[in-house]
Amino acid sequence: MTAVAHCTCDTNPACVLERYPAAGPDQLIPILQDVQESFGYLSRESIVAVAKHLHMPLSRVHGVATFYNQFRYDPPGKHHVQVCRGTACHVRGSAPLLEAVKQELEVEAGRTTADGEFSVEVVACVGACGLAPVIVVDGQVHAAVAATALKKLLKSYRVPAQASTQGKA
């Protein structure tokens, strides 16, 4: 009996792909979901590995992955910020709130800040319409958030070491 070598690394997409030994193109989306679940995002390396594993053109795998907004292409930040853009939040000012988040964090929606602290995501609805406009940070719902109060809210999630080094030259 031959032992099967199992991948024990944390960054190798082969670790996920070995769970799909006979997969075909019909398994593309579940495999991409599994890779993202394992690593937090789809790296270029993982998309290439999936394409090779499924014997598919890289352009097709990339096209499918970019078609669905469930897939991320940057490592997630330490803090996940979701800005609700549902109808109630929209009516109560989530568009300026989203702009304030992007400006304060210096990052576009769907991306991660350069320091890796925050990921920003726009969501259709978080189901807290009576509390609009809403942002969710690390699963914690913040109700009736005004753009003017946003800086203080986000600062409360920043790494304490950053605050202590900001005043030093």
N, C-alpha and C positions, 0 to 999 in steps of 0.2 A: 504494500500500500504506500503510495507516494503522498507525502504531506504537501498541502497547498500553501504556498507562501502568501501571507497576508500583509498588506501594506499597513504600516503603523504610523506613518507620518501625518502631519497636520495640514500640509500644503499641497500634496500631490493629488491631482484629480484622478489618477489611476486607482486610488483607494476607493473612490466612489464607483468608477467604471467597472471594477472587478465584480460588483454586485449585479452587473448586467452582461453576463458573458455571451449571450446569443441575441442581444438586442438589435433591432432594426430601426429604420427611420421613424416608425410609429411610436417609438419610445423616446424620441427627442425631448419633448417637453417634460415628461417625468424625470428624465436624466438631468436636464438643466435645473429643474427644481431641486433635485437631490444634491447636486453640486453646490447650488447656492445655499441650501440649508446647511451643508457641511462646512462651507468656508465663509458664508456671510455675503458673498457676491460672486459674480462670474468674471474671473480674470481672463485675459487674452489667452494665457496658457491653457486654462480649462476649456475654453471654447475650441481651441485647436485640438486638444485631446479628445473632446467629444466628437468632433468632425472625423477624426482619424478612426476612432472606435466604431462609429456608425458607418464608415466608408461613404461619407457625404461631403460635398464641397463645403469648404469653410464659409463661403459666401451664403450658402443656404442656412447653415446653423446660425451664423451671425444675423441673418435676415429674420429668422424666426425669433431669436432671442430679443432683438431690438423692437420687434413688432409688439410684444407684450410688455406693458409697463410694470409687471411684477418683478422683472429682473433688474438687478443693480450691477454696475460695472466698476464701482469703487469699493474699497473696503469700508465697512460701516464705521461710523464714528463711535466714540465712547458713549455719546448721548444721541438718542434718536428723537428728532423733532418732527412732529407731524402737524401740518397746518390744514385744518378742515376747510374745504371749499364747497361744501354742500350748500343747498339753497338758503337755509336759515343763516348760516355763517356768512355767505356771500352778501345777503341783504343787510347784515349787521356789521359789515366792514372787514371781511377776511382778506380782500384783495390788498388794501393798504397794509394789513397786518403781515401778509406774506412778503410784501416788498420790504417792510421793516426787518423781518427775519433775515432776508437775503442781504440787506444792507449791513445789518449789525454783525452778521457772521461772515460777511464777504464770501458768499457761496451761492450758487444757483440751486434751485430745487432739484432734487434727484442726485445731488453730489455730496461730498464730504469735505469739510474744511481742511485747509492745508495742514493744520496742526493735528488733524485726526480726532478732534474733540467732538464735533457735531456732524451728524448727517441730517439733511433736510428733505422731507418728503411731503408732497401735496397729496391729500387723500380726499375722496369724494364726499365722505360723510363718516363721522365717528359715532353717530347715534346719540349725540347730546345736544340736540337742536334747541332746547329750551335754555341752554347755557351759552349760546352763540354770542360772539365768535369764540371758537375753541381752538387751542393748540394742545397737543399731547406731547409731553417730554418723558421719555423712558416709561411710557405706560401711564403716567400721571396726567389726568385731565386738568387743564387750567381754563376756567370759565371766564367769559366776558373780558377777554384780554384786549387791552387797548395798546395800540402801537407805542404810545408814550411810556407804558409800564414794561414793555418788552425787554429793554436793556437790563433792568434790575432782575427780571425773571431769569433771563439767560445767564447773567452773571452768577446767580446762585448755583448754577450747574457747572461752572468752570472749575478746573483743577485748582485747589488752593495754592499750589506751588507757583502758578502763574501770577497770582495776585502778589505774592511776596517778592517776586523778582522784577515786577514792573517798575518800581521806583528806584531800582539800583542801576548804576551806570558802570 
